[in-house]
Amino acid sequence: MRLDGQRFLVTGATGRLGCDLCPRLEQLGAEVLPLVLPGYAPEPKRMAWIGHTQPIVINQIEDLNRLPPPDRVINLHWQVQREKPFTAQLLYELDTNLHQLSFVWDWLKAHPPQSFVHLSSIKVFSHLNTHPINSHTEPQPITPYGIIKQATERFFDAHFADTQTQVSHVRLSAVASCGEHPSQLMSRLYASAFQDTSIQLNSGHSTALLYIDEAVDLMIQVALQAQQRCYLLTPPAIANEDIAREFERISERSLKAEYVDLMPGVSDAEFISDIPSLQADWVRSTSLSAMIEEFIALH
């Protein structure tokens, strides 16, 4: 599959997903505009930039006016500060991810792309949602992150409502990758196995893990297909104990882990994923075993 002649604008380009998405688009033949909006570092924090086009720092409307209009947009930009109190988190995420970037959204509306893909999250759902959950389920978020993610979905729906732009929201599960934040599951397992770090694992619960290669390709496929308002991208969940045992088997090391039910009385969500409808011969997929093997090898 080739994307020659297609111009993709990617926000949050120096974030972990952006660092893989931009070179993947270039590999497929697309022209890429890798934007760094206010609040993001001009270079990746935990990864080397391998894209051909260097990140483009955007601070004001004049910076955007020097760019050619894109055919498709994938919006990865998102900032959080979880140490803030509940209401302060809401205000911070609303301000940094929508309000301060209003000049970007207005510029895109003036140069409407064919598709606008917004990176959302399965965190828009909570234990208040009845199961199973599919793309049409109305979210009932209970965290500041989930609340603002849902509000942002509705903002973009309304913002592009009178244009020809197809807006799609990717409600993504956890993504494993080398260079991810140390708090993520795969990084904690690695730290326990190879650095003798004591960790807690959420016993009696499961995790839906996508490897970054598959997550990136699925987002590109959504941008190209752009038929639904929301896409639920979550693979089958695997019990945390089984993930831990597989990590021990492949690494040939023992984890220094305490198994604790960190969500007593809360049942895990059941999702009906849209991944099957997005499969294509160029979309990569990675098994849990292969994911662990590559994660260890890259460290």
N, C-alpha and C positions, 0 to 999 in steps of 0.2 A: 504494500500500500504506500502510495506516494502523495505528498502534500505540496508538490511544486505549484507555485503561483498563489499559495495561501499565506496570508500574513496574520500571525497570532500575536496578540498583546497579552503578556502575562504580568500580573501584579504580584508582589511578594516574591519576586524572582530569586532573591538571595536566601529565602527560607528553605527548609529542608526539601519540601516537595518541589519548589521552584528550581532548585539546583539539579534535579533529575528531569523535570518536565521540559525545561528549555533546550538542553542538548538533545533530548529525545525528539522533539519537534524538528530540530535542525537535521537530525539523522534521517527523518522521514521526508526531508526536502522543503520544509516550511521556512519562511522568513519569520524571525522572532524579534519582538520588541520586549526585552526583559526589564520591566520597570521596577525601580526601588522608590517607593513612596515614603513620605515623612514617617519617621519612627523605626524604619528598617535600616539595618546596617548596609553600607554600600558594598560590602563583601560578605560571603557566607561566614558564619562563626565557627562551624565545626567541619566544614568541607571545603575542598578546593573547587573553584569555578572552572568547569571544563567546557562551557559553551563557547561557540565561535564568536558570537556577539557579546560584548561586555555589558554588564548591568548599566542601565540608564537611570541616573538619579533625577527624580522629578520632585520639585519643591513648589512650583507655581504654574499657573496656566500658560505662561510664556514658554516654559519648558516643553509642554505638550504640543504647543502650536508648531514646533519644529519637527514633529513626527508625522509620518504618513498615517492616514486612518487605517485601522485594522479591519480584517475580514471577520475575525473571531477573537473573543476575549475569554481568558480564564482568570478569574479573580481569586487569588490565594491570600491576599493581604489580610492579616488579622493579628491584632495585638491584645494581650491580656495582662492583667496584674492581679493574680488570684489572692495575694496577701491583703488586698483591700477589703473593707467591710462590704456586705451584700450590695447596698445601694450605691456605694462608691464604685464598685466593679461595674455595675450597670451603666453608670454615667461615663466611666472611663472608656468602656468598649463602644458605647454609642458615639462618643466624641471622636475617638481616634480612628475608628473604622468606617464611620459614615460622615459625620459633620465636618471634620477637618479636611476630608477628601472630596467635599462637594464639587470643587472645581474639576476633579477628574470625572465624576459621574456626569456633570453637565457637559463636558467636552465630548464624552462618549455618546451622549444623547444627541449632540449636534452632528456627530459623525457615526450614526448608528451601525454597529456591526451586524453580521448575519446572525450570530449567536453570542450570548453572554452566559458563561458558566460560572456560577458562584459556588465556592467551596463551603458547604455547610457541614453538618455533623449529625450522627445518630444521637448526639447528646440533646437534640431538640426534643427527644422522647424521654420519658421517665417512667418510674414504676406506676405513675397515675394512668398511663396508657394501657388499654386492654390489649391482649395479645391474640393472634399474631399481628405484627405491625407491617404495613406495606406502604408503597409510595403515596397512597391517597389518605393514609391515616392522619388525622389532625393532631399535631404535636401538643403535648402538655408538659412543657419544660418546667423545672423547679430550680435550676441553677442560673446565676447571672449570665453565664456563657450560653446556655441553652436558650434563655429568654431573648437575648440580643441576636443570636443567630437566627431565630425565627423571625424577629422583627426586621432583620436585614433582608431576609428572603422577601418579605412583603414590601419592603422599601423598593427593591429592585424590580419587583413585579409592577409596582405602580409607576416607578420612574420611567420605564421603557414601554408603558402600556400603549401609548399613542405612536409607537414606532413599529417598524417591521422586524425588530430584533426579537429572536426567540430566547427568552430567559429560562435557564434551567438551573436547579439547585441540586448539587451533589451531596447527599447526606452520607458521609463517608464513615466507615468504622475505623478502628485503630490501624495505623500503618507502621510497619516495622522497617527499619533501615539503618545502615551504618551511618553514624553521624547524627542520629536522632537525639532528642533530649534525654539526659541520663535517668529521668524519672520513668521512662517508658519500660514496658514489661521486658522486652528482649535485652535491653541494656542492663536492667537490674539482674536478670538471670546471668548475663555475662560477668557482671561485677561480682556476683556471688561465687560463680564457678572458678573464675580466673584471678580474682583480686581479694578473695576471702572476705567479702562484704556480707554482713548479716542482713537478710531481707525478710519481709513478710509477704506471703502469697495468699490471695483471697480464696480460701478453701471453700469448696461447695459451689463455686461459681465458674463461669466460662468467659472466654475472650474470643472475639472475632478479629483475626489478624490478616490483613492484606500485606503482601510485600510491596515495596515501593514501586518496583517495575510494573506490576499489575495495576496498581492504583493510578499511576501516571498514564498508562495506555487507556484505561477505562475513562479517565477524564477527557482525554483527546477524543475518544469515541463519542462521548456525550456531546462535545462541542461540534462534532461533525454530524451526528444524528439529530440532536436537538429537536426531539418530538414531544417530550413530556416536560411538565413544570418541575417535577422532582424525580430524582433517581436515587434509589436506595442501594448503596454499594457496600454490602457487608457479606463476607463469606460465611459458611457454616461455623458456628462457635465451637471451640474446643475447651474442654475442662482445663482449668489452670493447672491442676495436678498432672494431667496428661502432657501439657506443654512442658512442664518442669521435668517430667521423666524423660521426655524425648530430648530435651536439652542435655540432661545428664548422660543419656546414652550416646549421643553424637559427640559431645565434648570429652567423654570418658573422664568426667570429673563429678564430684559430689557437690550439691548445692548446700550452702549454709542458710537454710530457709526454715522459717516458722510458718506453718500452715494455720491460718486463722480466718474464720468467717467474718469479713469486714463489713458485710451488709446483712446482718441477721434479720430474718423475716421478709427479705426482699427477693423476689424471684427474678431470674434473668429474662430479659426481653427475647421474644421470638420474632425474627424478621423474615419477611418474604422478599428476597433480594431481586434487584433488576440486573444483576451481573449476567445471567444467562442470555438476556435479550441484547446484550452489548458485545457478546463474544464474536471474534473474527480471527482469521488465521494469523494476523499480525499482533494481536493483543496477547501479551505475555502472561503466564500464570506460574505460580511457584507454590509447591507443596510446603507444609510445615517443616519437613525434614530438610528440603533444599534451602529453605529460608534460614534455618539455623546454621547449616553448613556454610552458606555464603556469609552470614553475619560474622561467624567466628573467623573465617578466612580473611575477611576484610579488616579485622582488628589485628 
